[in-house]
Amino acid sequence: MAIYTYLLSCLFAFIAGHMVNYSIIFLSLEWFNSHALAGLGYGLCFGPPLILGWFAGVYCDRYSPRRVILIAQNSFFVSLGLLYMALSSSPELQKVWLLLAALCSGIGWSFVAPARFSGLPFHIGKWSLAAASIALNLMVMSGFGIAPMLLKLLEAHYNWQAVFITAACLFALSSSLLWPLRYKFTPKPAAKALHEIAESLRYVQQSHHIKQLLLLSSISYLLMGPIQVILPSIAENTLNLSASAQGYYLSLVAFSLIIGGILAMRLKARGRVGSYLMLAIFGAAIGIAGLASADHLLASVVILFFASACGGIAISFIVAGLQAFSPDAHRGRIMSFYTIIGQFIPAASGISAGILAQTYSPSTALYITAGIIITSSLICFWIPNNIRHLESFENA
């Protein structure tokens, strides 16, 4: 029972967190018609983990991940308060509040994301860790995709205040579900944080599987920034969708990611998970390139479904592999390394995609991103031999 409550708490938190991120992107486009500002705001949402994420992993090994989550989620309430203030501010102040809200969101993500993954083993019961990891990743992907649909529906039928109030309620529900889920936690003896980080980095360097999985996660997450920053413009300007239709179109990402996660659950027991992982990354990149040239709704929907489903398979396998190969003593820090990648890489690619879209066009930005991922995945198909020949996670 605890695992289902924990997963539901995660789902509410990830939906609300991505509603904050999408609010910053949509408001940047609505108020200032600026992809560059949208990219910068998105970068601030996921940029702070580059610094704070290292310490978040230490805290998740030193303190209960549950406590880390309950404290860190308060940063999102501050972010929502700043967005609420921006609604009635002058254009000059609106930019300030938007960027400060993005920064507070980034601080929250820095600690909440690794703590959610680090706390998972305490709740799995009879589940295998690989299956629980994929299930948690399904919650992450569901939150990523449900958020824009819910946001657009609320904004179209009510107003932005309703969006922010709903997100705050979801965070409150998430914390209330997590509060009673107590467990016995044996804290790691405190040492200097930098020493603990260096110790785990040395372990990662010696583990070929973890090192290569982190490399593949870097390539996979290059997809996320352009999808969040550029896809809203494609939905509005290229496909000429209404506000509510844009929400449904963007929510297709969630549905497809979930399908990808379900496929990963099925495929993980069939062997050759390494080959499936590599092919999924390549397929997602091909799909992103296809989105850049699709100007008909049906073609765009099919391509977006294919690309997102491949991405869901890839990310699910990466998370399951990292959990399987991470020892308990280093789990918090290794998962923080993963979440640093999973937040900083999309932030950097989102900023880059926003600048490229502002300078050239959204389609050009997608072509460039897809080209980088296709090239990288082809190179990695031959370099990370340990992952390519990996059969399963069960005996890690």
N, C-alpha and C positions, 0 to 999 in steps of 0.2 A: 504494500500500500504506500509506503514511504516514497518509493521511486516514482509513482504516478503523481503524488503531490509535489514532489521536487520538480518533475518535468513540467507540470502545469505552472508552477511558480516561475520557472525559467521562461516558458512561453509568454506569459504576461509581461515579464520584464523585457524580453527581446522585442515584442511588438511595440511596447511603449518607447523603448530606446530608439528603435528605428523610426518611430513617428517623430521623435525629436529631430533626428537627422534629416528626414525628408521635409519636415517643416522648414528647416533652415535653407534647404535647397530650393523648395518651391517659393518661399518668400523672397529669396534672393532674385529669382527669375520674375516673380510677379511684381515686386516693388522697383527693381532696378534693371530688369532684363539683362542680367550679367551672368554669363557662364563662368567668368573668372571669379566673381564673388561667390557663386555657388560652389565652385571647386575649392576656393579658399575656406569657406565655411565647412565643407565636408572634410577638408584636410584637418581643420581644428577639431572636428568631432573624433577623428581617429589618429591624429598626430601625437598627442601627449603620451600614449603608451610607449613611444620610442624611448622616452626617459623614465616615466613612472612604471611602465610594465615590468622592468627589471626588478624593482623593489616590490611590486605586487606579488611576484612569485615567491620571494623570500617571506613575505608576510603570510602567504597561504601555507607555507611549510612550518612557519613559526607559530601562527595562530589558527584558530578554527576558520576554515573558509566561509562558514556560515556567518560568523561575526564580521568578516571582511565585506561580505555582500551587503549585510544589513546596514553597515555604516556607509559604504561607498554609494549605495543607491540614492542617498540623500542629495548627492551632487546633481542628479537629474531633476529633482524638485526645484533647485536653484535655477537650472537651465530653463525650465518651463516658466518660472516666474519672470525671468528676463525676457522671454519671448512674449509673454503677456504684456509686459511694459512696452515692448516695441510697437504693439498695435496702435497705441495712442501717442506715439512720439513723432518728432520731426524726422524727415528723411536722413539728416546727418546723424541723429541719435539712433535711428533704426539700424544703421550699419554697425554702430558700436554694440548695441544690445544683441544683434544677431551673432556677431563674432564672439562676444563674451559668452553667450548661451552655448555656442559651439564648443568653446574651450571647456566650460563646465561639463558638458556632455562627454567630451574627450577624457576628462579626469575620471568621470564615473566609469566609462568603458575600460579604462586602464586597470581598474581593480575588479570590477564586477565580472568581466568575461573570463579571466583566468581562474577566479574563485569559483565560478560556476562549474568549470571543468574539473578543478581540483577537488571540489566537494562531492563529485559524482560517486566515487567508489564507496562512500559511507552510506549510500542509500540503495545500492543495487540489489541487495537481498540475494535471491537465487538467480538473478540475471547474470549472464556473462558480461565481462567488462567491455568486450568489443560490441556486443549488441546494445548495451546501455549507452556507449559512446556514440553510436550511430543514431540512437533514439534522441539523445541530447542534441546532436547536430541537426536532427530533423526539427527540433524546437527552434534552433538558431535560424534555420532556413525559412521556417514558417513565419517567424517574426519578421524577417527581412522582407517577405513577400506580402504578408497580410497588412503590414503597416501602411503602405501607400494606398491600398484599396480602402481601408478604414478611414484614413485621413481624408482622401478625396470625397468619400461619401459624406462624412461629417461636415467638411468645408462647403460642399455643394448644397446640402440640405439645411445646414445651420450656419455656422460661422467658425472663424479660427479659435474663438474662445472655447467652443465645444471640443475642438481638437485637443487643446491643451488640458482641459479638465478631464477628458477621457484618458489621456496619457497618464495624468497624475493618479487617477483612480486605478489604472492598471498597475502602476508601480506600488501603490498602497496594497492592492490585492496580492501582488507578488511577495511583498515583505510579510504580510499577515499569514500567508501559506507557509513561508519558510520559518517563521518564528517558532512554532512548536516542534520542528524537526530537529530535536537535539540528538547528539551522538557523542560517544566517547572519543575524545581527540587527545592524543599524546603529542604535546608540542615538541618541536625539534629544539635542542639546546641553542640558546641565542648566541650568535657570533656576529662579527662585522658583516653587514649586508653585502658589501663589495666582495668579501672573501667567499661568501656562500654563492654569489653569482658566478665568480670565477671558477669555483669548484664544479658547478653544474655545467659551465661552458666546456671545461676539460672533459667531463663525462660525455657530453654531446659530441665532442671532437673524436672521442675514441669509439663511439657507437656509430657504425656506418649506416645502420637502418634509420636511426633518429635524425642524423645529419642529412641524409638524403630525403627523408620525408619533409623536413623543414624547408629544404631547397625546393621541392615540388610544391609545397604550400605557397611559397613566394611567387612562383609562376602562376599558380591557379588564381591567387587573389588579385593579380593584375586585372582580371576581368571585372571585379566588383566596382571599382571607382567609375570607369566609363559607363557602366550600366546605370548607376544611380545618378550620375551627373548629366549624362547625355540622353538617356532613354526618355525622360519627360519631354524634352524638346522634339524628339522624333515622333512621339505620340501626338503632340499638339500640332507641330508644323508640317511634318511629312505625311502623317496618316490622317491629320485633320480630325482628331477625336475630340469629343466634348469633355468637360471636366470629369464627369462621372465615368465616362468610357475610358479616359486615361487611367483612372484608378483601377478599373478592371484589367486593362492591358498590362499595367505594371504588376498587378497581383498575379498575373500568369507566371511571373518569375517564381513566386512562392510555390504555386501549384507544381511547377516543373521541378523545382529543387526538391520538393517533397517526394515526387515520383522518383527522382534520382536517388534520394535516400532510401526509399523502399526497395528499389532495384539493388542498391548496395547491400541491403540486408539479405536479399535473396542470393546475390552473387558471392558474398563472403564465404559461404560454405562450399562453393563449387571449385575452389582452387584457382590458381593463376591470378590472384588479386592484384599482383604487381602489374601485370600486363593490362588488366582492365583499367587500372588507375592511369597508366600512361596514355592509353587510347582515349579515355574520357577527357583528359586535359586537352589533347589534340582536337577532339571533336568539339569541345566548347569554344576553342579559338576559331575554328572554321565557321561555327555558327555566328560568332560575333562579327566576323568579316561579312557574312551573308546579310546581317541586319543592316549594314551600312548601305546596301544597294537595294533593299526591299522597300518598294513604295506602295505596295498593295497590302491591305490589312491581313488577308488570309495567309499570304506568303510570310509576312512579318511574324504572325502568330506562330506558324509552324516552325520557323527558324528559331524564334525566341524560346519555344518549348524545347527544341532539341538542344540548344546551347546550354540552357539552364539545367536540364536533366543531366547532361554530361557533367556540368559543374557540380551538381549535387552528388553524383557518384564519386567524383574525384575527392571532394572535401570530406565526405563521409569516410572513405577509405583512409585518408590521411589522418583524421582524428582518431579512428579506431586503431591505426598502426601506432600512433604516438602513445596512446594510453596503454597499448599492449607491451610496448618496448620500454616504457618508463618505470623505473623502480620507485617504490613509495618514498624513499628518502629524497628523491629529486623531482617527484611528480609536479609539485606546485610550480617550481621554477621552469621546468621543461614546458608545461602548458602555458606558462606566461610568455615563454619565447614564441610559442605558436601564436598566442593571441596578439603579441607585438607585431608579428608578421601579418596576421589576419586583420589588423587595424591600421598599421602604418602603410603597408603596401597599397591597400585600396585608397588611403588618403593621398599618398603620393601620386598614384595613377589618376585619381579623381582631379587633383589640382592640375596635373599635366593635361588630362583630357579636356578640362575646362578651358585652359589657355589655348590648346590646339583648336577647340571648337570655336572660341572667340576669334582666333586669328584666321583660321581657314573655314572649316565647316564641321558640323557634328559627324558627317559621314567620313571625312578625312581622319578625324580623331579616332574613330572606330577602326578604320583600316590600319592605321599605324599601330594601335594597341594589339590588334589581332595578329599583325605581322610579327611583332616582337614575341608574342606567346607561341605562335606556330614555330618560329625558329628555335626558341628556347626548348620547347617540348621535343622537337626532333633531335636536338643535341643531347638532351637528358635521356632520351630513349636508349642511347648507347652508353652514356657515362655511368648512371647509378645502377650498376649491375645487381647489387643486393636487392633493390626494390623490384627491378624488372623480373627477377627470378623468384620473387616471394610468392609462396603458394597460399598461405593463410596467416591469420593473426592468433589463432587459438593456441598454438604451441610456442609463442614468442617468449 
